[in-house]
Amino acid sequence: MAADRGPLLDEIRGRLAAEADADRAAHGEGYFPTAMRITGVGTPVLRQIAADLARRLETPSDAVGLASDLVAGGGFEERTLACLLLSRHFKAFATLRAGDIEALGRGMDNWASVDAFCSLVAGPAWLAGQLGDADLERWARSSDRWWRRAALVATTALNKKRAGDGTGDARRTLAICARLAEDPDEMVIKALSWALRTLANRDPAAVRAFLDEHGDALAALVRREVRHKLETGLKQPRRGR
């Protein structure tokens, strides 16, 4: 299949070009300044293409190889499509290991790409044991803001309703949150709030204890949003995550 990926990549790029929205691309969806090429293709279209590719690609190596090629192409939509494809090709997803997953994340430079990568690939892989706690700890220590954000966003997969036994994973989530509790970067702060709010759905007592322990070390936005979540069960409205 590797020798045949050129025509398939051309087909995919043609499909993306046919759905391109110049106005959407110019706006950039507010993702963050990015070096990635943005064509303005919406997520519903990307999901349709990913579902079609998952049906057509017969072997895990075909799907993983295509995902790698899509990421290497430098496009925002192609990178998102790669994550969507792997989340739908269950046999391919099951073959992923830490090195494969980290290769898919290289070059992330905006919050939307980080969040797609973590929600669709890295977080579920951590939950499944394909990433280890040490891998996420290493991300949390990275000098790259986007890998630090990724460590936090990946915790949300541990605490969704369908994860594990439904009680969440306070231990692993709060270990990452504690490491990044004083990080001053805006993108990390917002991800910390998201991670804690997601855990609050499963284990509010653990989140209250975390707030009590870390107190003023946490950014005001984190304290405000997480307390609002604990008190009302709702997220405070704001743009971006």
Secondary structure, 3 states (H helix, E strand, C coil): CHHHHHHHHHHHHHHHHHCCCHHHHHHHHHCCCCCCECCCCCHHHHHHHHHHHHHHCCCHHHHHHHHHHHHHCCEHHHHHHHHHHHHHCHHHHHHCCHHHHHHHHCCCCCHHHHHHHHHHHHHHHHHCCCCCHHHHHHHHCCCCHHHHHHHHHHHHHHHCCCCCCCCCCHHHHHHHHHHCCCCCCHHHHHHHHHHHHHHHHHCHHHHHHHHHHHHHHCCHHHHHHHHHHHHHCCCCCCCCC
